[in-house]
Amino acid sequence: MGYTSPWISPAKSIVTIHDLNWHYHPEDFTWFGRLIWEFTTRLSAKTAHHIITDSTASANSITSVLDIPATKCTAILHAAPEKIKLSSKQISKRLKNLNIHGPYLFTVISGHPHKNLITLLCAFKDLISDFPNLKLVVCGLNGRADKKNQAYIKKSDLKRKVKFLGFVDREDLVALYQHCALFVFPSAYEGFGYPVIEAMQYQAPVVSSNAFSLKQVVGQAGLLVNPYDANKFTQAIKKVLTSKKLTKDLVIEGKKRLIALQWEDTAQKTLNTITKVK
């Protein structure tokens, strides 16, 4: 839920605008879809009495792009979804059913262009010579960049190394997070970025893009790199895969980050905003 609110209302209204993807990455949309998103989001932002968004980066972009006073927009960070506990036996069974064997990098990302899977594929190709048994596992829905990604996989002879699972249920997702050698998130644009904190929740070390909100959300709990620099991703991934100490340190920092991101804080700040607007 979010982005739009009643344009005419007898009561004061607050709208949630998670991000401005249609503005920063129009390639994700048809021209008509982008027109609808822009029109409805701009009108909702102008007519609502207040706006809530997911990060400081989103708040800054909303105020500048939509020409909204900074006092009208509040950034409220989210927290990790409720943790699901699986035994080692349950994890092994689920990975077997998914036909996942051996060490693997993991990412949860859709096929939209701004999710930037192509950069991770380029980095992964460069890793193969040093880590011949390593695979890349990708979860997420299809998108407009799928053909480009598949063309690169075919050209680079990575078909046996990259496994696309599409949508998976929560328990399978947990198993994949818990067993991966490393979670990598190359997205070039996020209003918040849930997958990185989900990975931390299941004690996976994180290498992430530093784009937009991700720098704030990840903090010190992951290695951050330029989203379009495949070589930097390769170097960061190598650092983690070859250092047990760094892996342990990132997991520890991930736990600290989760402690700092609590739903109680999100709820209290949301209530404070509602009270202020009333």
C-alpha positions in Angstrom: 0.0 0.0 0.0 1.2 3.5 -0.7 1.9 6.2 -3.3 -1.7 7.4 -3.7 -4.3 8.8 -1.4 -7.8 10.3 -1.8 -7.4 13.7 -3.5 -10.5 15.1 -1.9 -11.2 14.2 1.7 -13.2 15.7 4.6 -10.4 14.6 7.0 -6.7 15.3 7.0 -4.7 12.6 5.2 -1.2 11.0 5.3 0.2 9.2 2.3 3.1 6.8 2.2 5.4 7.2 -0.8 8.1 4.6 -0.7 10.2 5.9 -3.6 10.1 7.7 -6.9 11.2 4.8 -9.1 9.1 6.2 -12.1 11.3 9.3 -12.0 14.8 7.8 -11.5 14.3 4.7 -13.6 11.6 5.3 -16.3 13.1 2.2 -18.2 11.1 0.0 -15.7 7.8 1.3 -17.0 5.8 1.7 -20.2 5.4 5.4 -21.2 1.7 5.2 -20.2 2.5 3.4 -16.9 5.1 6.1 -16.0 2.6 8.8 -16.8 0.0 7.3 -14.5 2.5 6.9 -11.7 3.8 10.4 -12.0 0.4 12.0 -12.1 -1.1 10.1 -9.2 2.0 10.3 -7.0 2.4 14.1 -7.6 -1.2 14.8 -7.0 -1.3 12.7 -3.8 1.8 14.4 -2.5 0.3 17.8 -3.1 -3.1 17.1 -1.6 -2.1 15.0 1.4 -1.4 16.8 4.7 1.7 14.8 5.3 4.0 12.2 3.7 5.7 9.2 5.2 8.6 7.5 3.5 11.1 4.8 4.2 14.5 6.5 4.3 16.3 9.8 4.4 17.3 9.4 0.7 13.6 8.9 -0.3 12.6 11.9 1.8 15.2 14.2 0.2 14.1 13.0 -3.3 10.4 13.5 -2.6 10.9 17.0 -1.3 13.1 18.0 -4.3 11.5 16.2 -7.2 7.9 16.8 -6.1 8.6 20.3 -4.8 7.3 19.5 -1.3 8.4 21.4 1.9 10.8 19.3 3.9 8.6 19.8 6.9 5.8 17.9 5.1 7.8 14.6 4.7 8.9 12.3 7.5 11.4 9.4 7.0 10.7 6.4 9.1 13.0 3.4 8.8 11.5 -0.1 8.8 12.8 -3.3 10.5 13.2 -7.0 9.5 10.1 -9.2 9.0 9.3 -11.7 11.7 12.0 -14.3 12.0 11.2 -17.9 10.9 13.2 -20.7 12.7 14.2 -23.8 10.7 16.3 -26.7 11.9 19.4 -27.8 10.0 17.4 -30.8 8.8 14.6 -28.7 7.5 17.0 -26.4 5.7 18.8 -29.3 4.1 15.5 -30.8 2.9 14.4 -27.5 1.4 17.7 -26.9 -0.4 17.6 -30.5 -1.7 14.0 -29.9 -3.0 15.3 -26.7 -4.7 18.2 -28.7 -6.2 20.7 -26.4 -4.5 24.1 -28.0 -3.8 27.5 -26.7 -2.9 28.6 -23.1 -2.1 26.5 -20.3 -3.6 26.1 -16.5 -3.7 22.5 -15.5 -3.1 20.4 -12.5 -4.2 16.7 -11.7 -4.0 16.0 -9.4 -6.8 13.4 -8.9 -9.6 14.2 -8.6 -13.3 13.6 -4.9 -13.5 16.5 -2.9 -15.1 17.2 -0.8 -12.0 17.7 -4.0 -9.9 20.9 -4.2 -11.8 21.4 -8.0 -11.9 23.6 -7.6 -14.9 26.4 -6.1 -12.8 26.3 -9.0 -10.4 26.4 -11.4 -13.4 29.5 -9.6 -14.7 31.2 -9.8 -11.3 30.3 -13.5 -10.9 31.8 -14.3 -14.3 35.1 -12.9 -13.1 34.9 -15.0 -9.8 34.6 -18.4 -11.5 38.3 -18.9 -12.2 39.1 -18.5 -8.5 36.0 -20.2 -7.2 35.1 -22.9 -9.8 32.6 -24.6 -7.5 30.7 -21.4 -6.7 27.2 -20.9 -8.0 24.8 -17.9 -8.1 21.2 -18.4 -6.9 18.7 -15.7 -7.8 15.1 -15.4 -6.4 12.6 -12.8 -7.6 9.9 -12.0 -10.1 10.4 -11.4 -13.8 11.0 -8.0 -15.2 11.9 -5.9 -18.3 15.7 -6.7 -18.1 15.2 -10.5 -18.2 16.1 -10.9 -21.9 19.3 -8.8 -21.4 20.3 -10.9 -18.4 19.7 -14.2 -20.1 21.6 -13.1 -23.2 24.6 -12.3 -21.1 24.4 -15.6 -19.3 24.3 -17.5 -22.6 27.1 -15.4 -24.1 29.3 -15.9 -21.0 28.5 -19.6 -20.7 27.1 -19.2 -17.2 24.0 -21.3 -17.6 25.2 -24.1 -15.4 26.4 -21.7 -12.8 23.4 -19.4 -12.4 20.1 -20.8 -11.0 16.9 -18.7 -11.2 14.2 -19.9 -8.8 11.6 -17.2 -9.4 9.2 -16.7 -6.5 9.8 -19.0 -3.5 7.8 -19.4 -0.3 9.0 -17.9 3.0 10.5 -21.1 4.4 12.5 -21.8 1.2 13.7 -18.2 1.3 14.9 -18.6 4.9 16.8 -21.8 4.0 18.5 -20.0 1.1 19.5 -17.0 3.3 20.9 -19.2 6.1 22.9 -21.5 3.9 24.4 -19.0 1.4 28.1 -18.2 1.5 27.3 -14.6 0.9 24.3 -12.4 0.1 24.9 -9.8 -2.7 22.5 -7.0 -3.5 23.5 -4.9 -6.6 20.3 -2.8 -6.9 20.9 0.7 -8.2 17.8 2.1 -6.5 15.8 1.3 -3.4 13.4 3.2 -1.2 14.5 1.0 1.6 15.8 -2.4 0.6 14.3 -5.3 2.7 16.5 -8.1 1.3 19.7 -6.8 3.0 18.2 -6.8 6.5 16.5 -10.1 5.8 20.0 -11.5 5.0 21.4 -10.0 8.2 18.5 -11.6 10.2 19.6 -15.0 9.0 23.3 -14.3 9.6 24.4 -14.0 6.0 27.3 -11.7 5.3 26.3 -8.8 3.0 27.9 -7.1 0.0 25.6 -4.4 -1.3 25.3 -1.5 -3.6 25.7 1.8 -1.9 23.0 3.4 -4.0 20.3 5.7 -2.6 18.8 4.3 0.7 21.0 1.3 0.9 23.9 3.2 2.4 21.7 4.3 5.3 20.0 0.9 5.7 23.1 -1.3 5.6 25.4 1.1 7.5 28.5 -0.7 8.8 26.8 -4.1 8.5 28.0 -4.9 4.9 30.6 -4.0 2.3 29.2 -1.2 0.1 30.2 -0.6 -3.5 29.2 1.5 -6.5 26.2 -0.3 -8.1 27.6 -0.2 -11.6 31.2 -1.2 -10.8 31.4 -5.0 -11.5 35.1 -5.0 -10.6 34.4 -3.6 -7.1 31.7 -6.2 -6.6 34.2 -8.9 -7.5 36.8 -7.6 -5.1 34.3 -7.2 -2.3 32.9 -10.7 -2.8 36.5 -12.2 -2.9 37.3 -10.4 0.4 34.4 -12.1 2.2 34.8 -15.5 0.6 38.5 -15.6 1.6 38.3 -14.3 5.1 36.5 -16.1 7.9 37.2 -13.1 10.2 35.6 -10.6 7.8 32.6 -12.9 7.4 32.2 -13.2 11.2 32.6 -9.4 11.6 29.9 -8.7 9.1 27.5 -11.1 10.7 28.2 -9.4 14.1 27.6 -6.0 12.6 24.4 -7.3 11.0 23.1 -8.3 14.4 23.9 -4.8 15.7 22.1 -3.2 12.8 18.9 -5.3 13.4 18.9 -4.2 17.1 19.0 -0.6 15.8 16.1 -1.2 13.5 13.0 -2.1 15.6 9.3 -2.2 14.6 8.5 -0.6 17.9 10.4 2.5 16.8 8.7 2.5 13.4 5.3 2.3 15.1 6.1 5.0 17.6 7.4 7.4 15.0 4.3 6.7 12.8 2.0 7.4 15.7 3.9 10.6 16.5 3.4 11.7 12.9 -0.3 10.9 12.9 -0.7 12.8 16.2 1.1 15.8 14.8 -1.0 15.9 11.7 -4.3 15.5 13.7 
